[in-house]
Amino acid sequence: MTIAYSIIFVISILLPVIFYLCVHKKQREIWLFAIYFLVGIVNLGYLLLSVSKTIDFALTANKIAYFGQVYIISCMFIIISKLCGFTYKKWLVGILIAVATIMFLMVLTTGHLDWYYESVKIIEVDGATKLVKEYGPLHSFYLIYIIAFFIAMIVVISISFIRNKNASSKLSSLMLVVVLSNIGIWSIEKIIACNFEFLSVSYLMSECVFLFVYWLLQDYIRISDIPSNIEEKVSVIFVDNKEEQNKVQEIIECLPEGFVLSARQLEVLEGILAGKSRKDIAHDLYLSENTVKMHTSSLFKALHVSSREEIYALFKL
């Protein structure tokens, strides 16, 4: 099992790199990056626990894993809320972090007090160390903490389904899959005695889904960031980049009445209006030239033009 934990840990380290190269340069989503960091911390804890030789080292590894777990659930809630089109206040984020910190302080009592774990011991299973514990009264607060967040996530996703608030039903469905899979695996581990921490796999699956979702959303702009006076001209859209939003707004305001472009088309149009070549546009947008060619063709079709010269004439350049 130590080999399995090692592989999972390596994957959890590689995923943030893939996320940064594929998505983060465009999205700058700090909370998603935090999830990737925390999943690495969790899996590091599981790996260290599997090679522990003493009870003290095992408890330290367990605390490392718990550190990631108590904060991951908060980050997941924020990310899912944002993807479902909800906004949040800074004071709410402060409360979530404070509550997670309190939960972690409870975990830190292990090895010193019998409040969280009444007793602990280590055993070896399939060549890996396993922590066997009897839960104390404080552990019930952690269960309430986890269950409350799962319920909150389901409520947010359900409201998104009902209101269709800045999120498609497919996007909401993906978020629901993430939540239900984590609930299912977490419940199984609580009900059935398992020698392997399947939550490590569950977290990786969640990371992959989030990576896929944000990769899809890099072609969109968040509609709440577009001024209301031009909101009806834009069909879609998700991206939290104020600088890009301002550029997009200038272009949208120059568009003929009734034209609707995707965010990627707007980015390509911005490059064309700046006089950039297809190669330069591809470099700036981290796309292949063929992809830029495809977006340019769809842009020409949307604007009912056949060349750059006609676009320049349309925008009176």
Phi, psi and chi 1 to 4 in degrees:
 res  aa     phi    psi   chi1   chi2   chi3   chi4
   1 MET       -  -27.4  -74.0 -162.5  -62.5      -
   2 THR   -60.1  -38.3  -60.8      -      -      -
   3 ILE   -62.5  -41.5  -63.9  176.7      -      -
   4 ALA   -62.9  -44.9      -      -      -      -
   5 TYR   -62.9  -36.2  -73.7  127.8      -      -
   6 SER   -65.0  -44.6  -60.2      -      -      -
   7 ILE   -62.8  -44.2  -66.0  173.0      -      -
   8 ILE   -63.4  -39.0  -67.8  172.4      -      -
   9 PHE   -64.8  -43.2  174.4   65.9      -      -
  10 VAL   -61.9  -42.6  170.8      -      -      -
  11 ILE   -62.8  -40.9  -65.6  174.3      -      -
  12 SER   -66.5  -22.4   67.2      -      -      -
  13 ILE   -81.3  -36.2  -64.6  -60.5      -      -
  14 LEU   -74.0  -33.7  -67.5  176.9      -      -
  15 LEU   -59.5  -42.4  -82.0  176.0      -      -
  16 PRO   -60.9  -33.4  -23.2   33.4      -      -
  17 VAL   -65.4  -44.9  177.6      -      -      -
  18 ILE   -62.6  -42.1  -63.1  173.3      -      -
  19 PHE   -60.2  -44.2  163.9   67.8      -      -
  20 TYR   -65.4  -44.0  178.9   81.3      -      -
  21 LEU   -70.0  -36.6  -65.7  176.0      -      -
  22 CYS   -92.1  -32.1  -62.5      -      -      -
  23 VAL  -128.2  -47.7  177.5      -      -      -
  24 HIS   -60.0  -32.1 -172.7   63.5      -      -
  25 LYS   -62.0  -26.3  -72.7 -176.1  177.6 -179.6
  26 LYS   -98.1  -33.9  -60.7  -64.0  -66.4  179.5
  27 GLN   -96.1  -36.2  -67.3  -75.7    0.3      -
  28 ARG    53.9   46.3  -56.8  -66.4  179.2 -173.9
  29 GLU   -93.5   98.9 -178.7   50.7   75.3      -
  30 ILE   -66.0  -35.5 -174.2   64.5      -      -
  31 TRP   -70.0  -35.9  -66.9  107.3      -      -
  32 LEU   -68.4  -40.3 -174.1   57.5      -      -
  33 PHE   -63.1  -35.0 -163.0   78.4      -      -
  34 ALA   -63.3  -39.2      -      -      -      -
  35 ILE   -61.2  -44.3  -71.9  178.8      -      -
  36 TYR   -62.4  -40.3  -77.5   82.9      -      -
  37 PHE   -64.6  -44.6  171.4   75.4      -      -
  38 LEU   -69.5  -35.5  -68.5  169.8      -      -
  39 VAL   -63.6  -37.3  170.0      -      -      -
  40 GLY   -62.5  -39.6      -      -      -      -
  41 ILE   -63.9  -44.9  -66.5  -64.4      -      -
  42 VAL   -58.6  -49.4  171.0      -      -      -
  43 ASN   -69.8  -28.0  -72.7  -44.0      -      -
  44 LEU   -64.8  -41.7  173.9   62.0      -      -
  45 GLY   -61.3  -44.5      -      -      -      -
  46 TYR   -62.3  -40.8  -71.4  151.2      -      -
  47 LEU   -65.3  -46.4  175.0   59.5      -      -
  48 LEU   -63.4  -37.8  -67.0  176.4      -      -
  49 LEU   -63.3  -39.1  177.5   58.0      -      -
  50 SER   -66.5  -22.5   69.4      -      -      -
  51 VAL  -107.5    9.8  -62.9      -      -      -
  52 SER   -65.8  143.0  -60.6      -      -      -
  53 LYS  -115.8  -14.1  -61.2  -57.8 -179.6 -177.3
  54 THR  -128.4  159.5   65.2      -      -      -
  55 ILE   -66.9  -36.7 -172.5   66.5      -      -
  56 ASP   -65.1  -43.6  -71.4  -22.1      -      -
  57 PHE   -66.2  -38.5 -169.5   88.2      -      -
  58 ALA   -64.2  -41.1      -      -      -      -
  59 LEU   -66.2  -37.5  -74.0  174.1      -      -
  60 THR   -64.1  -43.6  -60.3      -      -      -
  61 ALA   -63.3  -38.9      -      -      -      -
  62 ASN   -64.0  -37.8 -173.1   61.7      -      -
  63 LYS   -66.7  -36.6  -68.6  171.3 -175.8  176.3
  64 ILE   -62.4  -44.6  -68.0  173.9      -      -
  65 ALA   -63.3  -41.9      -      -      -      -
  66 TYR   -64.6  -35.7 -102.7  109.0      -      -
  67 PHE   -55.6  -46.0  174.8   81.0      -      -
  68 GLY   -67.4  -40.8      -      -      -      -
  69 GLN   -64.9  -42.6  -71.8  177.7  -24.2      -
  70 VAL   -68.9  -28.7  -64.4      -      -      -
  71 TYR   -91.7  -27.1  -71.2  102.8      -      -
  72 ILE   -58.8  -43.8  -79.5  175.3      -      -
  73 ILE   -62.1  -36.5 -164.2   74.5      -      -
  74 SER   -67.0  -45.3  -59.2      -      -      -
  75 CYS   -63.6  -39.6  -66.9      -      -      -
  76 MET   -61.6  -41.1  -75.9 -177.1   63.3      -
  77 PHE   -62.8  -43.5  173.0   72.7      -      -
  78 ILE   -64.8  -45.0  -67.1  174.0      -      -
  79 ILE   -62.6  -47.3  -73.8  -65.5      -      -
  80 ILE   -63.4  -39.4  -71.3  175.0      -      -
  81 SER   -61.6  -43.6  -62.9      -      -      -
  82 LYS   -65.7  -43.5  -68.7 -172.7   67.0  175.9
  83 LEU   -65.5  -26.8  -70.9  174.8      -      -
  84 CYS   -88.7    5.7  -71.4      -      -      -
  85 GLY    91.6   12.6      -      -      -      -
  86 PHE   -98.2  146.9  -68.3   88.6      -      -
  87 THR  -103.6  164.6   58.0      -      -      -
  88 TYR  -142.0  152.4   52.8   85.5      -      -
  89 LYS   -90.6  156.4  -57.7  -65.9 -176.5 -179.9
  90 LYS   -63.4  -33.6  -70.1 -176.5  178.0  179.6
  91 TRP   -66.5  -31.7   60.1  -97.1      -      -
  92 LEU   -67.7  -41.2  176.7   59.4      -      -
  93 VAL   -60.8  -42.1  175.9      -      -      -
  94 GLY   -60.1  -41.1      -      -      -      -
  95 ILE   -64.9  -44.1  -68.9  176.1      -      -
  96 LEU   -61.2  -43.0  -65.4  179.1      -      -
  97 ILE   -67.2  -39.1  -66.2  176.0      -      -
  98 ALA   -63.8  -43.7      -      -      -      -
  99 VAL   -64.1  -43.2  172.5      -      -      -
 100 ALA   -61.7  -38.1      -      -      -      -
 101 THR   -65.1  -40.6  -58.5      -      -      -
 102 ILE   -61.4  -42.3  -67.7  172.4      -      -
 103 MET   -60.6  -42.3  -68.9  -62.9  107.9      -
 104 PHE   -68.6  -36.0 -177.5   60.5      -      -
 105 LEU   -62.6  -33.2  -69.9  175.6      -      -
 106 MET   -63.2  -42.3  -68.6 -178.0 -176.9      -
 107 VAL   -63.5  -35.0  176.9      -      -      -
 108 LEU   -64.5  -14.0  -70.6 -179.3      -      -
 109 THR   -73.9  -14.4   63.9      -      -      -
 110 THR   -63.7  139.0   56.8      -      -      -
 111 GLY    88.6  -13.5      -      -      -      -
 112 HIS  -119.3  -40.2  -53.8  -75.4      -      -
 113 LEU  -129.9  161.7  -58.3  169.0      -      -
 114 ASP  -100.0   29.5   58.3   -0.8      -      -
 115 TRP   -77.9  -43.2  -63.6  -10.2      -      -
 116 TYR   -92.5  -48.6 -164.2   82.2      -      -
 117 TYR  -116.7  125.1  -67.9  152.5      -      -
 118 GLU   -73.1  -35.6  -70.5 -173.2   -9.9      -
 119 SER  -155.3  150.5   64.2      -      -      -
 120 VAL  -141.6  151.4  -70.0      -      -      -
 121 LYS  -154.6  163.1   63.9  179.3 -179.4  178.7
 122 ILE  -115.4  143.8   55.4  174.6      -      -
 123 ILE  -133.7  162.5   60.3  173.5      -      -
 124 GLU  -106.7  126.9 -173.6  171.6  -43.3      -
 125 VAL  -130.2  119.6  179.4      -      -      -
 126 ASP    53.6   40.6  -63.2  -29.8      -      -
 127 GLY    80.1    6.2      -      -      -      -
 128 ALA  -125.6  149.3      -      -      -      -
 129 THR   -81.2  136.1  -59.8      -      -      -
 130 LYS  -124.0  137.7  177.0 -179.6  174.3   61.2
 131 LEU   -92.3  118.3 -164.2   64.6      -      -
 132 VAL  -102.0  123.9  179.2      -      -      -
 133 LYS  -137.6  154.8   57.1  -96.7 -174.4 -177.3
 134 GLU  -111.4  125.7  -68.2 -175.6   10.7      -
 135 TYR   -76.8  143.9  -64.7  114.8      -      -
 136 GLY   -98.1 -175.1      -      -      -      -
 137 PRO   -64.1  -32.4   20.9  -32.7      -      -
 138 LEU   -68.8  -22.2  -73.2 -175.5      -      -
 139 HIS   -64.2  -28.3 -171.6  -97.2      -      -
 140 SER   -63.5  -31.8   59.2      -      -      -
 141 PHE   -67.2  -35.4  -71.5   98.1      -      -
 142 TYR   -66.5  -39.8  177.6   73.3      -      -
 143 LEU   -62.2  -43.7  -65.0  179.0      -      -
 144 ILE   -61.8  -40.8  -65.7  172.4      -      -
 145 TYR   -58.8  -49.4  172.2   76.6      -      -
 146 ILE   -65.6  -47.6  -63.4  -64.9      -      -
 147 ILE   -61.9  -40.9  -66.5  172.2      -      -
 148 ALA   -60.8  -41.7      -      -      -      -
 149 PHE   -68.5  -40.4  -93.3  110.2      -      -
 150 PHE   -61.3  -42.9  -79.1  143.7      -      -
 151 ILE   -63.0  -43.2  -67.2  174.8      -      -
 152 ALA   -60.9  -41.7      -      -      -      -
 153 MET   -62.7  -44.7  -68.3  177.4 -164.5      -
 154 ILE   -64.4  -38.3  -67.9  175.9      -      -
 155 VAL   -63.3  -45.5  168.7      -      -      -
 156 VAL   -60.8  -45.9  165.9      -      -      -
 157 ILE   -65.1  -40.0  -65.3  170.7      -      -
 158 SER   -63.2  -43.2  -60.5      -      -      -
 159 ILE   -63.0  -37.7  -66.0  175.1      -      -
 160 SER   -62.9  -41.4  176.0      -      -      -
 161 PHE   -59.8  -45.6  -90.1  119.2      -      -
 162 ILE   -68.4  -45.8  -64.6  171.7      -      -
 163 ARG   -90.1  -16.3  -64.1 -178.6  179.1  177.3
 164 ASN    52.0   47.1 -165.6   27.4      -      -
 165 LYS   -80.2   95.0 -176.1  173.0  175.8  135.7
 166 ASN    55.9   24.7  -66.0  -19.8      -      -
 167 ALA  -150.2  135.6      -      -      -      -
 168 SER   -74.9  164.3   66.7      -      -      -
 169 SER   -65.4  -31.7   57.1      -      -      -
 170 LYS   -66.0  -41.3  -69.6 -177.2  179.2  179.1
 171 LEU   -64.6  -44.9 -179.4   57.8      -      -
 172 SER   -61.7  -36.4  -61.6      -      -      -
 173 SER   -64.7  -39.9  -61.8      -      -      -
 174 LEU   -62.5  -41.4  -77.0  172.6      -      -
 175 MET   -64.2  -38.3  -63.5  -57.3   97.3      -
 176 LEU   -65.0  -37.9 -172.8   60.2      -      -
 177 VAL   -62.3  -42.7  168.5      -      -      -
 178 VAL   -58.9  -48.5  170.5      -      -      -
 179 VAL   -66.8  -48.5  175.3      -      -      -
 180 LEU   -65.6  -35.8  -68.1 -178.8      -      -
 181 SER   -66.1  -40.3   62.3      -      -      -
 182 ASN   -68.0  -39.7  -80.7  -81.0      -      -
 183 ILE   -61.9  -44.6  -68.8  175.5      -      -
 184 GLY   -62.3  -48.7      -      -      -      -
 185 ILE   -67.0  -41.8  -67.1  176.3      -      -
 186 TRP   -62.1  -41.3 -179.5   77.8      -      -
 187 SER   -66.4  -41.8  -59.3      -      -      -
 188 ILE   -61.6  -42.4  -69.6  173.6      -      -
 189 GLU   -66.6  -28.3  -72.6 -162.7  -21.9      -
 190 LYS   -79.7  -30.6  -67.9  -60.6  177.0 -176.4
 191 ILE   -89.8  -42.8  -62.9  173.4      -      -
 192 ILE  -106.9  134.6  -57.6  175.0      -      -
 193 ALA   -71.1  117.0      -      -      -      -
 194 CYS  -118.5  142.8  -59.8      -      -      -
 195 ASN   -89.0   -9.2  -67.4  -34.4      -      -
 196 PHE  -120.5  139.9 -174.6   80.4      -      -
 197 GLU   -83.3   90.7  -64.6  -74.5   -5.4      -
 198 PHE   -70.7  -13.7  -74.7  100.3      -      -
 199 LEU   -61.8  -28.5  -85.6  176.2      -      -
 200 SER   -60.6  -39.9   59.7      -      -      -
 201 VAL   -71.7  -40.2  178.9      -      -      -
 202 SER   -60.2  -42.4  176.8      -      -      -
 203 TYR   -63.7  -40.4  -71.0  144.5      -      -
 204 LEU   -63.8  -40.5  -73.6 -179.0      -      -
 205 MET   -61.8  -41.3  -68.4  170.6   54.5      -
 206 SER   -63.6  -42.0  -60.7      -      -      -
 207 GLU   -59.0  -44.0  -76.4 -174.7  -51.6      -
 208 CYS   -63.3  -40.8  -68.8      -      -      -
 209 VAL   -64.9  -45.5  172.2      -      -      -
 210 PHE   -61.4  -41.7  -74.8  138.0      -      -
 211 LEU   -60.5  -43.8  176.4   61.9      -      -
 212 PHE   -63.7  -44.3  175.9   69.4      -      -
 213 VAL   -63.0  -47.6  168.5      -      -      -
 214 TYR   -69.9  -29.4  -89.1   84.3      -      -
 215 TRP   -64.5  -40.1  177.4   76.8      -      -
 216 LEU   -65.6  -38.5  -70.9  177.6      -      -
 217 LEU   -80.4   -2.3  -67.3 -177.8      -      -
 218 GLN   -71.3   -8.9   63.3 -176.6  -16.9      -
 219 ASP   -95.4   10.5  -81.1  -10.2      -      -
 220 TYR  -127.3  161.9  -63.7   93.6      -      -
 221 ILE  -122.8  139.1  -61.3  174.1      -      -
 222 ARG   -66.2  121.2 -172.1  173.8  -61.8  -75.9
 223 ILE   -64.4  -26.5 -161.2  167.9      -      -
 224 SER   -69.2  -16.7   59.4      -      -      -
 225 ASP   -88.4   -7.0  -72.7  -20.9      -      -
 226 ILE   -92.1  129.1  -58.0  -63.4      -      -
 227 PRO   -53.7  145.5  -25.5   33.9      -      -
 228 SER   -63.1  -27.1   58.1      -      -      -
 229 ASN   -72.4  -15.1   62.4  -38.6      -      -
 230 ILE  -122.3   11.1   58.8  172.1      -      -
 231 GLU   -61.4  -35.2 -173.5  173.5  -62.2      -
 232 GLU   -70.8  -16.0  -66.1 -178.7   -3.7      -
 233 LYS   -81.5  -17.7  -70.9 -173.5 -179.1  179.9
 234 VAL  -109.8  133.0 -173.3      -      -      -
 235 SER   -92.8   -8.3   66.4      -      -      -
 236 VAL  -148.4  144.7 -179.8      -      -      -
 237 ILE   168.4  149.3 -118.6  122.6      -      -
 238 PHE  -135.0  116.5  -82.4   90.8      -      -
 239 VAL  -173.3  132.4  168.9      -      -      -
 240 ASP  -103.2   55.0  -65.5  -37.3      -      -
 241 ASN  -124.1  107.1 -171.4  -45.6      -      -
 242 LYS   -64.5  -38.3  -67.8  -63.5 -176.6 -178.4
 243 GLU   -63.0  -45.4 -178.9 -179.6   -9.2      -
 244 GLU   -66.3  -36.0  -70.3  -61.1  -40.8      -
 245 GLN   -60.3  -41.9  174.1 -148.6  -33.3      -
 246 ASN   -64.7  -40.8  -67.0  -25.9      -      -
 247 LYS   -64.4  -43.3  -66.2  178.8 -178.7  178.5
 248 VAL   -60.6  -42.1  167.0      -      -      -
 249 GLN   -61.0  -42.5  178.7 -178.2  -18.8      -
 250 GLU   -61.5  -41.7  -67.0  175.6    2.5      -
 251 ILE   -69.1  -43.5  -66.8  175.5      -      -
 252 ILE   -60.3  -39.0  -69.8  175.7      -      -
 253 GLU   -66.2  -22.1  -70.7  175.0  -21.5      -
 254 CYS   -90.7  -10.6  -65.6      -      -      -
 255 LEU   -69.0  145.0  -73.3  174.4      -      -
 256 PRO   -60.1  150.9  -23.0   34.3      -      -
 257 GLU   -59.1  132.4 -173.5   67.7   29.6      -
 258 GLY    96.5  -11.1      -      -      -      -
 259 PHE   -81.0  137.7  -77.2  102.3      -      -
 260 VAL  -126.6  123.4  177.1      -      -      -
 261 LEU  -122.1  150.0  -57.7  178.5      -      -
 262 SER   -76.5  165.5   73.7      -      -      -
 263 ALA   -62.5  -38.6      -      -      -      -
 264 ARG   -66.1  -39.5 -175.0   62.8   84.4 -168.4
 265 GLN   -61.6  -38.6  -72.0  173.2  -27.5      -
 266 LEU   -64.5  -38.9  -72.0  168.4      -      -
 267 GLU   -65.4  -42.2  -71.9  179.6  -42.1      -
 268 VAL   -65.0  -42.1  172.1      -      -      -
 269 LEU   -61.0  -39.6  176.6   57.2      -      -
 270 GLU   -59.2  -42.8  177.6 -169.1  -21.1      -
 271 GLY   -65.7  -41.0      -      -      -      -
 272 ILE   -62.7  -44.8  -68.4  174.5      -      -
 273 LEU   -66.3  -24.1  -65.4  177.9      -      -
 274 ALA   -84.5    0.0      -      -      -      -
 275 GLY    79.5   17.9      -      -      -      -
 276 LYS   -80.4  149.8  -64.7  179.9  179.8  178.8
 277 SER   -77.1  167.8   65.7      -      -      -
 278 ARG   -61.0  -38.0 -176.1 -171.0  -58.7  164.9
 279 LYS   -63.8  -43.2 -178.0  177.7 -179.0  179.7
 280 ASP   -66.6  -39.9  -70.5  -23.6      -      -
 281 ILE   -63.2  -42.7  -65.2  173.9      -      -
 282 ALA   -61.6  -41.2      -      -      -      -
 283 HIS   -64.3  -43.9  178.8  -90.8      -      -
 284 ASP   -66.8  -34.2  -68.3  -17.8      -      -
 285 LEU   -98.4    3.8  -59.5 -179.5      -      -
 286 TYR    58.2   43.2  -55.1   98.3      -      -
 287 LEU  -123.1  165.0  -60.3  173.5      -      -
 288 SER   -81.2  160.4   67.6      -      -      -
 289 GLU   -64.9  -34.2  -70.8 -170.8   52.4      -
 290 ASN   -63.6  -38.6  -74.0  -26.7      -      -
 291 THR   -65.7  -41.3  -58.1      -      -      -
 292 VAL   -63.6  -39.0  172.5      -      -      -
 293 LYS   -61.2  -41.1 -178.2  178.9  179.5 -179.9
 294 MET   -63.5  -45.6  177.8 -168.9   68.6      -
 295 HIS   -66.8  -34.6  -74.2  -59.1      -      -
 296 THR   -65.0  -41.7  -58.3      -      -      -
 297 SER   -61.9  -44.1  -62.4      -      -      -
 298 SER   -67.7  -31.4   63.1      -      -      -
 299 LEU   -67.7  -45.3  175.6   63.1      -      -
 300 PHE   -58.6  -42.1  -76.4  178.8      -      -
 301 LYS   -64.9  -41.1 -176.8  177.0 -180.0 -179.9
 302 ALA   -65.6  -35.6      -      -      -      -
 303 LEU   -92.0   -2.1  -66.9  175.9      -      -
 304 HIS    59.3   46.2  -58.7  -66.7      -      -
 305 VAL  -128.8  168.9  -61.6      -      -      -
 306 SER  -127.2    0.6   57.9      -      -      -
 307 SER  -157.3  167.2   66.6      -      -      -
 308 ARG   -64.5  -36.5  -72.2 -172.0  173.7 -143.2
 309 GLU   -59.7  -38.6  -72.5   68.9   24.9      -
 310 GLU   -68.9  -32.7  -69.2 -176.8   29.7      -
 311 ILE   -66.9  -44.0  -72.0 -177.9      -      -
 312 TYR   -60.0  -39.8  -64.0  148.8      -      -
 313 ALA   -66.9  -37.1      -      -      -      -
 314 LEU   -62.7  -39.0 -176.6   64.8      -      -
 315 PHE   -97.4    9.0  -73.9   88.8      -      -
 316 LYS    57.6   47.4  -59.9  177.8 -178.9  179.7
 317 LEU   -98.1      -  -64.0  179.2      -      -
